[in-house]
Amino acid sequence: MNKSDILKAAKWRQAIKQFDPTRKINDDDFNFILEIARISPTSNGIEPWNAIVVQNADLRQKLIKVAPGGTSQLNTASHVVILTTKRASQLKPGSDYIKHMSRDVHDHPAVQFAAWKQVYRVFLSSMLGVLKNDDLLEAHAQRQAYIVLGNMMLAAAEIGIDSSPMEGFYSKKFDKTLAEAGVLDPTTDRSTVMVAFGYRPSDTATTKTRPSEKLKKLVFDYDGDHKTRRSLDEIVKTV
Ligand SMILES: Cc1cc2nc3c(=O)[nH]c(=O)nc-3n(C[C@H](O)[C@H](O)[C@H](O)COP(=O)(O)O)c2cc1C
């Protein structure tokens, strides 16, 4: 792996609002992005997320009505993925979902399940302090989805595929729409974040080249090349 290629992909990536609607991602490439999602790390390995890939045009139109932050992406993207996360009932140590992860995915024998469940319980209660608060418990699961999201977007960029992350939807109405379409059970899962994939039109203005120097100065001091980000000095503390 080459550092400069990864950096080039990360710099090329930008949140594309309008995709070229005529270009579709081939199955091999899309499956690569999904595989990257699948193998992403999650806390305790419980993988509290799922993906709904929305290719149905009618459903996309219904979602647009409750997702003002994703109108142009839902209209033009090749693929749209909704990352959903588990509800609190599913995340509790004794739930069927947790049993499933231990027994069926991690292949724990029954005796090991008991120990694993106990470690998980202590982690959620004493360490994170989220076990008794459903909102906090669900927020912890949601954080795992953002790791998946980031991995997918970077991997896509590395193979020249554009993406657009989106949280701009009314979550209750959004979930109701997905439930009516039969793809989400809101008692066990909730939408967390959406991401569209596709290709930018060749004439897409990049965030790195604002049209006029004057405009740059007037609106904000944007000098391109991702320098609108905080500096590493601000983000990273080394002890
Ligand atoms: C978690 C998350 C949610 C976002 N939600 C939306 C959204 O709903 N609609 C939208 O147009 N852009 C959305 N964005 C895109 C951001 O506005 C964009 O990433 C940011 O302005 C930085 O620009 P860049 O990604 O092109 O570098 C979201 C980004 C992230 C990371």
The ligand as an SDF file (V2000), in Angstrom:
LIG
                    3D

 31 33  0  0  0  0  0  0  0  0999 V2000
  -22.2000   12.4040    9.3910 C   0  0  0  0  0  0  0  0  0  0  0  0
  -22.3820   13.3590    8.2590 C   0  0  0  0  0  0  0  0  0  0  0  0
  -23.6510   13.7630    7.9090 C   0  0  0  0  0  0  0  0  0  0  0  0
  -23.8460   14.5990    6.8180 C   0  0  0  0  0  0  0  0  0  0  0  0
  -25.1340   14.9170    6.4350 N   0  0  0  0  0  0  0  0  0  0  0  0
  -25.3130   15.5890    5.2820 C   0  0  0  0  0  0  0  0  0  0  0  0
  -26.6300   15.7690    4.7570 C   0  0  0  0  0  0  0  0  0  0  0  0
  -27.6200   15.3350    5.3100 O   0  0  0  0  0  0  0  0  0  0  0  0
  -26.7550   16.4110    3.5880 N   0  0  0  0  0  0  0  0  0  0  0  0
  -25.6720   16.9050    2.9020 C   0  0  0  0  0  0  0  0  0  0  0  0
  -25.8680   17.4720    1.8160 O   0  0  0  0  0  0  0  0  0  0  0  0
  -24.4210   16.7560    3.3750 N   0  0  0  0  0  0  0  0  0  0  0  0
  -24.2090   16.1010    4.5240 C   0  0  0  0  0  0  0  0  0  0  0  0
  -22.9330   15.8950    4.9970 N   0  0  0  0  0  0  0  0  0  0  0  0
  -21.7980   16.3830    4.2090 C   0  0  0  0  0  0  0  0  0  0  0  0
  -21.0010   17.4790    4.8980 C   0  0  0  0  0  0  0  0  0  0  0  0
  -21.6830   18.6820    4.8040 O   0  0  0  0  0  0  0  0  0  0  0  0
  -19.6120   17.5410    4.2500 C   0  0  0  0  0  0  0  0  0  0  0  0
  -18.9700   16.3110    4.4380 O   0  0  0  0  0  0  0  0  0  0  0  0
  -18.7760   18.6530    4.8540 C   0  0  0  0  0  0  0  0  0  0  0  0
  -19.2960   19.9020    4.4920 O   0  0  0  0  0  0  0  0  0  0  0  0
  -17.3200   18.5920    4.4180 C   0  0  0  0  0  0  0  0  0  0  0  0
  -17.2120   18.6090    3.0050 O   0  0  0  0  0  0  0  0  0  0  0  0
  -16.4540   17.4600    2.2120 P   0  0  0  0  0  0  0  0  0  0  0  0
  -17.0290   16.1480    2.6530 O   0  0  0  0  0  0  0  0  0  0  0  0
  -16.7550   17.7310    0.7500 O   0  0  0  0  0  0  0  0  0  0  0  0
  -15.0010   17.5690    2.5370 O   0  0  0  0  0  0  0  0  0  0  0  0
  -22.7340   15.0930    6.1040 C   0  0  0  0  0  0  0  0  0  0  0  0
  -21.4490   14.7110    6.4970 C   0  0  0  0  0  0  0  0  0  0  0  0
  -21.2750   13.8310    7.5330 C   0  0  0  0  0  0  0  0  0  0  0  0
  -19.8900   13.3960    7.8870 C   0  0  0  0  0  0  0  0  0  0  0  0
  1  2  1  0
  2  3  1  0
  2 30  2  0
  3  4  2  0
  4  5  1  0
  4 28  1  0
  5  6  2  0
  6  7  1  0
  6 13  1  0
  7  8  2  0
  7  9  1  0
  9 10  1  0
 10 11  2  0
 10 12  1  0
 12 13  2  0
 13 14  1  0
 14 15  1  0
 14 28  1  0
 15 16  1  0
 16 17  1  0
 16 18  1  0
 18 19  1  0
 18 20  1  0
 20 21  1  0
 20 22  1  0
 22 23  1  0
 23 24  1  0
 24 25  2  0
 24 26  1  0
 24 27  1  0
 28 29  2  0
 29 30  1  0
 30 31  1  0
M  END
$$$$
